[in-house]
Amino acid sequence: MARMLTFSLQSGSNGNAIYVEAGATRLLFDAGISGAQAQQRMQRHGRNVRDVDALIISHDHIDHVRCMGVYQRKFNIPIYITQPTYRALPMDPGRLKDLRFFRAGDPLTFGAVTVRTIPTPHDAKDGVAFVVEFEGRRLGILTDLGHAFDGLAELLATLDAAYLECNYDPHMLETGPYPWPVKQRIKGPGGHLSNDDSAVLLKRCGCRLPRWIAVSHLSEENNVPQLAIDVQRSAVGQFYPVHWASRYDVSEVFEV
């Protein structure tokens, strides 16, 4: 049986990109780090960014789209994006020769791989999360979610593995240096999931937990990786496999 493998190139407000390899299909989700960083970090796991079949954009925030034009021009990767997201880009992406629009909620197909696009209430123009399906296995890329919207726990319970947003610790956010309006935005309905929010979602999965999660999109000011991991395990068991998608470097390779 062909394998589904994945690793995070970087995850956080300083830049996001996630690689998924399913059989012969190679996908990148988001382009928030430089082309040189993407190339170097993929090489560390024996992959070539020039072999990627598609770059799929989740939403218009700069930490997800900053280098999308570079990825296409330098590596010749087609870009999949919704039209509202494209129109809301915060920068000029430069000349794009291969731009392919999809509608939020519609599936994308790449050979034997299906990418489900899940509309989110995050405060972007037309944001989506993703579920990658291949030979009966399902990987969630669940970050920048806004809040724990209806159906999210049920979706999580159908997955074999997931990158799961754990952006902030509520106490650290409350007592930290951010201005009050920023704090309100982060914990508001269009912001981010906290460690506690994600732990509640996992607990609601009951016996249908994913095989593993990777805590993702952690705040530098308002979270600590081990704290995010510990909160998830406190909800579902101390031996539950919880990984970390770093905001500083490439992760290890995970199998779905």
Secondary structure, DSSP 4 states (H G I P E B T S, - for coil): ---EEEEEEE-STT--EEEEEETTEEEEE---S-HHHHHHHHHTTT--GGG--EEE---S-HHHHTTHHHHHHHH---EEE-HHHHHT-SS-----S-EEE--TT--EEETTEEEEEEE--SSSSS-EEEEEEETTEEEEEE-S-BS--TTHHHHHTT-SEEEEE--B-HHHHHHSSS-HHHHHHHHSTTB--BHHHHHHHHHHTGGG--SEEEEES--SSS--HHHHHHHHHHHH-TTS-EEE--SSS----EE-
